[in-house]
Amino acid sequence: MSNPMLEPQLLPAFSKIQPESIEPAIDQILADNRAGVEQLLQNLTTASWDTLVAPLEEMNDRLAKAWSPVSHMNSVVNSDALRDAYNACLPKLSRYWTEMGQNQGLFQAFRELADGSEFSTLSEARQKVISNTLRDFRLSGIALEGEEKQRYGELQQRLSELTTRFSENVMDATDAWSKLLTDEASLAGLPDMAKAAAQQMAASRGEEGWLVTLDFPSYLACITYADDRELRREIYTAFATRASEQGPGEGQWDNSAVMTEILDLRYELAKLLGFDNYAEYSLATKMAENTDQVVGFLNDLAEKSRAVAQQDFQQLTDFAREEHGLEALEAWDLAYYGEKLKQARYAISEEQIRPYFPLPKVLEGLFAVTGRLFDIEITEVNEFDRWHPDARLFEISRNGELIARFFMDLYAREKKRGGAWMDDCRVRRRLDDGALQLPVAYLVCNFSSPVGDDPALLTHNEVTTLFHEFGHGLHHMLTRIECADVSGINGVAWDAVELPSQFLENWCYEPEALALISGHYQSGEPLPQALLDKMLAAKNFQSGMMMMRQLEFSLFDFVLHRDYQPGETSVQAVLDQVRSQVAVITPPAFNRFQHSFSHIFAGGYAAGYYSYKWAEVLSADAFSRFEEEGIFSEAAGADFRQHILEMGGSREPMELFVAFRGREPQVDALLRHSGITE
């Protein structure tokens, strides 16, 4: 029997990937690659792009194309068998990449190439691949010897296992909690759509009534709209204690020890490589120059935002007391009374807006907006190999020429990781035979599914999320670079990678763009001017509180990784200390937010969560050019495409930003867009 994962394919054959075929395929590719590298070094007389880098790129791409659909399916159609196969491969992959990063023969060959006469004749992108590779050799412990070298490999392998376990604990704890409501009165306040979704969820499990869960659309609806304060308290407690020793999970999926071990090993890894702490190690591949610059940047933003945030909270407290007789706001009251205050002040709610954002219309508008900005056409492909009936496939063309493809999977469901993300399925690169491999992206969200015959209706926040992830997708798909390591999102400094995603969100607030992405799901009428005016007026509602919340997360992550000392540092104590500095609202003592903070314990954001704010400065300042020239300015759109999207990681992000904007970024636009300064 041939293994479908070993057969070359234009797009992954998802339906043919069985759990039992995964490990043998990865074993085979890793064995082939090891033999290939050995052969390459034996035959190498002079290191050149064609004799060294091109064959390595080919090997890495074969592995990436096999592993990408497995990793993707593990996130979107998780099962015990798939999870077991995925986890069995992780240590093998970790070991392989550690070996490659510590291969002295490869390191010497790349040094020879960098020092040789050919280097100066190579394109900027190829030079960047080589210099990045030499940097990564250092970060992979190339200078380590003997026991230290072995220890580095052990650390990487164990960290790979632990971050996966962290993520699995969060997923399992999220899936484990649900509450069946049998009395409709307990759903008072919930929008009709949320009730229908809860009823549909109950029916899918063979229950009568309404089932609320910790999947984000269900949680958000309850915490924002449920009049039943006890229900809000119960669902908040379950959500805020996921994967911890607190709350209804009773420690069954407790991430406490997992977090501590991750932090211990990261500290040891950084020290092994000659850094004082993991934050320093993290910055070696980022735009920010040092840890003081990052903490200073975050504290400066906090200083400028604190007064507005305190004012936001005071207004909410006064409103809850004066209008609703509530003397003390609890954590499970904030979203509920925040929504009531928003309605009182602006007479608008997300639920009023939702009927004007049916998913089909939003997608059509998203494609129209990006089509005008970046001169692309997007069409859907109906026949393809799916991992789930919800999956969709699209193609991007320019002037009739196909340039990229992307998959979409937009609805929340069981056995699917929460949140929203973009990942790469294929990278744009020039193949050995001269053909061009086109980039392919995955775009994943967790919106409420369509109910009955109606389309899925999105909140404006969800529309913004979709634009955000599509911005990431365009960064990957519109690249013109043909070297895999700096093509698309590859090789982009982590604190610049959010620039295109946050940049694209701006169009969700522009009347010209909203006319394209909105239309009532029954009548087709565009978002009425009165609603639009209210929505724009409400744009910066509680923006000070939201800014401080993000700064709290960013400072917690960065300070934790900068100051962590094994056996001494308490994760909770660091979080409490940061909150005492910047939080305008202190959560209840049982809150264990950190236990499900997957971005830093299971994603790529360790000592890097500040990137969201860092890139927001870039994106707000980039968008200010469109405010000056027109939001559909052809010149600005072409420049953004040419200098940012098409260049991938082939040049330093500050150079690219300056090429687009004509100067270095300024923080003013972000504060203005957030309503924190005029």
N, C-alpha and C positions, 0 to 999 in steps of 0.2 A: 504494500500500500504506500503510495507516495504521500508525503506530508505537505498539505496545502501551504503551510508557512514557509516552505523551502522553494516554492515555485514562484518565479518572477511574475508580478501582476501590476497592472496599471494602478488599481485601487485594491485595498484589502478585501479578501473573500471572507467577510465576517461570519457568514453562516457556516462556513466549512471549518472554522477554527474551533476545535474541540479541546477541552481541558487536557485530555490525555496526549494531544499532539504538541502542546506548548513546550514542555521541558525538553523532549527529544530534539525539537527544532532549534531551540536556543543552544543546547549542548553541541549540536552539529555545527552551527554557525561560529560559536566560540572556538571550537577545535579548528575549523577551517581558517579562522582569522589568526589564531596563534601560529599555525603552520605558515600562513601567508606572510606574517610579519618576519618570522625566522628566515624564510626563503628570501624575502626582500632584502634583509640586512646582509645575508650571505652573498647575494649577487651584486650588492651596491658597490660600485667603484667610485662614482662621483655623485654626491647628493644634489639632485635638481628637483624642480617642481614635478616633472614627469616621472622621475624614477622613485621619488619618495612620497610626496604629498598626495599626488593623484591616486596611486594604488591604495594608500591608507584611507583616503576619502571613500573609495569604492567599498572597502571592507566595512567601514563604519556605517555607511549608508545601508548596506544589506542588513546589518544587525538592527539598525533603527527601523527599517521598514517591516521587519518581523516583529519587533517588540512593541512598536507604537500601537497597533490594534489591540494587542493583549492588555497593555496598560489602560487603553481607552475603555475597553469592555469591562475591565475590573472596576472602573469608576461608574459605568452607566448601566450595566446589566450584571451586577455582582451575584455570584453564587458560591456556595461552599467549595465546589470542585474547582471553579475558576480561581477563587482566592488561594486555594492550596497550591495550584500550579504556578500562579503568579509569585507567591511567597517562596516557593521552591527555587525559582530562578533568581530572585533578588541577590542572595549572597554570591551566586555564580557571576552575575553581572558586575557586582561590586568588586569581586576579586579580579575579574578581567580588567576593569578600568584602572584599578590600582596597579596591576602588572604593567599596563601600557604606560601609565604615568611615571613608573619607576624603571622603565626599560632604558638602561644606559646606552645601548646601541642606537635606539631611536633618538635619544637626547643628543648624542654626539653628532648624529646625522643632521638633525635640525640646526645644531650650532654651526656645523660646517656649511650648511645651506645659507644661514644668516650671514656668515662671515665671507662667503664666496662672491665671485664676480657676478654671478647670475642675479643675485638679490636685487641690485639696483635697477635691473632691467625689468623686474616683475611689476605687474600692476599693483596699485595701492591696496586692493583687496587681498591679493596674494601675499604681499608683505605683511599685512595685518594678521593673516592666518598664522604666518610663521612666528611673528613676535608674540601673539597670544599663546601659541603652543609652547614657546619657551617659558613664558610666564607661568603657564599651567603646569609645566614640568616642576618648576620650583614649588608650586602649591601642592603638588602631588608627592612631595618628599623625595625628589630625585637625589638630593644631597645626603639623604639618610643612609646609614650603613647598618648591617647586621640586625641586631634585635630591634633597633629603632625602626628600621625599614619594615620588619615583620609586624611590629606593633601598629604602624600606620595602616597596614592592610587590614588588621583585625579591627581597628577603630572604624574604618570606612564601612566594613561589612556589618558590624554591629549597629552602627548608626542607620544604615539602610533598613535593617530589620526593625529597629525601634520606631523610626518615623512612620513606617507602614503600620506597625501595631497601634501607634497613637491614632492614626486615621481610622483604622478598623474599629477601635474602641469608641470613637465618636460616632461612626456610622451605626454601630450596633446599639449604643445607648440611645441614639435618636430613634431608631426603628423600634426599640423595645417599649417605649411609652406611648400609650394612647388612652383616650377616655371616651367611652360611649355615653352619649347623652340621649335619654329616652323621653325627656320632657322638653317640648319645643320652647317653653318659657325660659329655660336656662340658656337659650341661644339669643335672647333679646339683645338687640343692638347690632348683631352681626348682619352684614349685607346679605341680600338674597343669594348672590353668587357664592359667597362663602358657605352659606347653609346648604346650598345645592351640592357643592363640592364635598361637604362633610357627609351628606346623605349618600352621595355616590361612593365615597370611601367606605362607609358602613356596609352598603350593599355589596361592594366588591369582596368583603370578608364574610358575607352571609349573615350580616347583622341587620336588625331593624333599628332605626334611629339615626343619630348623627355622630360620626366619629371624628374627634379632633386629634391631631398628631403633632409631633415636633418638627415635621417637614415645614420649611420656612413659610410657604404661603398660608398654611393652616395656623401656625403659631402667630404669625403677624396679624392675621385677621382677628384672632381671639384677644391678643394683648392690646390691640388698637380699638376694637369696637365692642367687645362683650360687656354688657352692663353688669353682669354677674361678677362682682369684685372677687368672690371666692374662687371662681373659675380662672380669672386672670392670675390670682396669686398661685393657684395650683400649677397652671401651665408655665408661668414664669419660673417657679421653683424647679420644675422638671427640666426646663430648657437651660437655666443658669447653672445647674449642677450636673449636666451631662458628663459622663466619663470621669466622675470624681468620687470621693468618699462620702459626699453629702447627697441628700435628696432621695428620690424614689428608687434610683438604681442600686442603692445600698452597696456601693463599692464594687459592683459586679464587673464593671469595665473601667476601673479606676486608673487614670493616667498619671497619678502622683509619682509613683516610682519610675514610670517611663520618662516623664519630664526630667526628673533628677538625673537619671542615667544619661539621657541625651545631653544635658548641660555639662555633666562631668566629662563625657567623652569629647564634646566640642572643645572644652577648655584644654583637655590633654592634647587634642589634635593641633590646636593653635600653638600651644607651647612647643610641641614637637617640631613645628615648622618655623620656630623662631619669632613668633608673635607674642605680645604680652597678653592678649585675650582674643576671644573669638570675634569680637567686633572689629578689631584690627585686621584679622584674617579676612573677614567678610568684605572689608573696604578695598582689598587688593584688586578686586575686579569691578569696582564701581567708580562713578564720577567723583563722589565726595573724596576729599583729600585725606582727612583724618577724623578721628572720633570727636575731637573738640568741635570741629566744624559742624558735624551732624547734630550734636547736643545743643550747640549754640543756635543753630538754625531752628530747631524745634522749640527751644525756650524763647527765642525771639518771637516766633509765631504765637506761642502761648501768651506772652506778655501783651502782644497787640490785640489778642482776641478775648482775654479774660474778662474785661469789663462788659463786653457785649454778651458773653456767655452768662455772667452773673445776672445781668439785666433780664436775659431770656428766662432764667430759672425763677427769678423773683416774680416776673409777670405770670408765669405758670402757677406758682404757689398762691399768689393773690387771687387769680382767677378761680382756682379749685376751691379756695376758702370762701370767697365772696359770692360766687355763682352756684356752688354746689355743696357748700357747708363742710368741706373736707379740711380738717385742721392740719393733718400731716400727710404729705404725699409719700407713698411707698414706691418702690421700684416698679411694681406692676400697675401703678397708676399713671406713670409718666406719659406713655404713648396714648393712653385713653384720654386723659385730660388735655394732652397736647393736641390731639385731633379735635376735641371739642372747642379748644381755644382757637385753633386754626379756622374752624367753621364759623365761630362767633365773629372773628376778626375779618375773615375774607369771604365768608359764606361759601366755602368750597371744601370738598373732601376728595380724596383719591377715588372714592367709589362713584362720585358724580362724574368724574372725568373718565373712568374706566370704559363706559359704553362707546366713547369716541376713539378708543384705541384698540379695535379688534386686531388680532395678530396679523391676518392677511393684509390689512391696510397699512399697518406699521412696517411690515417687511417691504411692501411695495414702495412705501415712502422712503425707507432706509436706502433701498437700492437706487431710488431716484436722486436722493440727496448726494450719495457717494458717487453716483454716475456723473452728476453735474460737476462735482468738485474735482474728481480725478479722471474724468474722461473714460469711464468703463461702462460696460453693459453686463447685466447679470441675468441668467436664465436658469430655470429649474430643470433638472434631469429626473424623469419619473421612474425609469427602470434602472435599478442598481442593487447590489447585494447589501441588505440592511442588517444591523445588529438588533433592531427593534422596530416595530411598525411606526413609531414616532419619528424615526430618522428620515432626514431629507438631504438631497444633494443638489448643489448649484454649481454653475460654471461662470467664470468671469472672462470677458473678452474686451479687447480694445481694437477698434477699427476692423472688426471681423476676425481678429486673431485670438485664439484661446490662450489665456495667460495663467489661469489658476482655477482651482476647484475648492469647494468647502462643503463639509457636512454640517448639518444642524440637528440638535436634539434638545428641544426647548421645554419639555414638561416635567414637573416633579413626579416621582413614583417611588415605590419601594425598591430597594436594592440599587438605588442610584445615589451617588454622593451628592450632598447638598451644595448650594452655591452656584456660581457661574464661572466659566473659564474658557480660554482658548488654548488649544494645544496643536502641535504640528503633526501631521500625518506623513507628509512628504516634503522634502526641502528642495528648493530650486537649485539645480546644479547641472553642469555640463558632463554628460556621460562619456565613457571611454570611446564609444563609437561616434562621438560628435553630436549625438542627439541631445536635446534639452529636456531634462526632467522638470515638469511643472510643479509648483508648490501646491500642497493640499493642506487644509486646516480643519480642525474640529472646533465647532462653536457650541458650547453646552450651557443651558440655563435651567432653572427650576421654576417655571411659571405654573399657575393653575391650569389644569387640562380644560379643554372645551367641555361644557356641560350640555348634554342633550344635543340638539341640532345647532346650538349657538356656537360661534367661534370662540376661541380663548380671548378674553378681554383683559388687557394689561393696565396696571396702574402706570402713572407717569414715571414712577421710580423704576418700574420694570422696563419701560421703554428706554430709559437712560441706561439701564444695565445692558440691554441688547446693543445699543449704540457703542457702549464701552467695549464689550467683547468683540464687536465687529471692527472697532479701531485696531485692536490687537491683531485680528485676522488680516486686515489690510496691510499692516506692517509686515506680516509674514508673506502675504500673497502678491503684493505689488512690487516686491524687490526685483531689481535688475541684476543683482549680484549672482555669479555662477559658481562661487566657491562655498561649499556647504557650511563651513565653520563660521562664516560671516554673512550668510545669506538669510534674508528675512529677519526673524527675531534672534537668530543665532549670533552670539558674540556681542550682542547689545548690552552695554552696562546695565545692571539690574535697576539702578535708580533712574534710568532714562527709558526703561522699557514701557512704563505706563504713560509716556507722553502721547502717542497716537490714540490710545484708548480714551484717556481723559479729555483730550482735545476734541474728539468726535462728539462727546456728550453735549458740547455747547449748542449744537444744532437742535437739541430737544427743547430749547427755550426760545428759539427764534421764530417769530410769526411766519416768515416766508417758508421755513422748513416745516413748521407744524401744519401748515396748509397741505403739505404733501403726505404727512404721516398720520393724520387724523381723519376720521370720518365715522359717523354713528353706525354701529353694526346693523341697525335695522333700516334707517332712512338714508344713510350715506352722507348726511349733512356734515359739513366740516365743524370743527370745534367752534362754538359761537364766540363772538368777540367778547361778550361779557364774561364768559367762563375763562377765556384766554387771558383777559386783563386780570382777573382774580388769581389765576394760576401764576402769572408772572409776578404779581404783587406778593404772592405767598412763597415765591421761589426761595427767599432767604429766611423764611420762618425758622426760628431756632438755629440759625446757621452758626451762631457763636457756640452754642452747646454742642453742635455736631463737630465743629472744628476742635473743640477741647477734647471731645471723646476720641477722635482720631489721633490727636497728639498724645493722649494718655496711652493708647495702644502702642504708638511709635516709640515713646520714651520708655515704656515698660520693656519692650523688646530690646531696645538698644542698650539701655542701662543694665538690664539683666545680663546680656552677653558681654558687656564691657567690664562689669564689676564682679562677675560670678567667681566664687571661690569654692571648690569642692569641699563638702563637709561643713561649710560655714554658712553659705548664702541660702536663705529661705525664699523661694519663688514668691510666696504670698507676701512676705515682708517687703520685697522689692516693689510689688504691685501696690501695696498699701502706702509705701513711701511716695511713689509717683503720684498716686491719687491725692495724697495730702498736698502735693505741690500744685497739681493742675486740674483735678476733678472739681466740678461745681456740684456734682451729685455723688454721694458716697453710696455704693450698692450695699445691700444687706450682708452681714458677716458670712452667711452661708454661700454667697455667690462664688462660683468657681469658674469664672470666665476663661482663665488661663488653661483649664483642662480640655477645652475644645478649641483653643486658638491654633487651628490647624495651619494657618499661614506660616507661623514661625516654628512649629514643632513637627509639621509633616509636609509643608510646602517649601518653596525656595526663599522664604522671606526672613530667615533667621538673621538678626541684626541688619535687617533690610526693610522692615515694615515702613520705616520713614520714607521709603521710595515713593509711596503714594503722595505724600505732601510735597516732596522734592519735585516730582514730576508734575504735580498740579501747578507749581510755580511756572514750569516750562510750558505746560499746555495753556494756562490762562494767558500768558504773555504771547504765545504763538497765536492764539485766537484773537488777541487784541489787534493784530494786523488785519484780520478779516473785518473786525469792527470798524477799522479805519477805511478799508477799501471796498467793503461790501461782502456779505456773508457767502455769496456765490462768486466772488471775484475769481475770474479765470486765471489771472496772473498769480494770485496768492495760492490758489489750489494747485496750480502746476508747480510752483516753487516748493510747496509742502511735499508734494508727491516726489519731486526730483531730489530734494535735499534730505528729506527725512525718511519717507516710506521706501523709496527705491534703493537707498544706500545700505540698509540693513546695519550690520555691525562693522562695515568696512572702514569706517573712520570714527574718530573719537566723537561722542555725542555733543560736546560743547562746540566743536568745529562745525558740525552739521547744523546746530541751532543757530549759530552766528551766521552761517551761510544763508539760512532761511530768513532770519529776523534782522540781520544787519548789525546786531549788537548782542552783548551777553544778556541773559534773562534778568528781569526785575520782578520783585515780589508784589509791587503795587496792584497789578491786574488781578491777582488771586484775591487779595483783600477786598478789592472793589467788587469783584464777581460774587464774593461771599457776603457782601453787605456789611463788612466790618469797617470799611472806610468809604467815604464818598468818592 
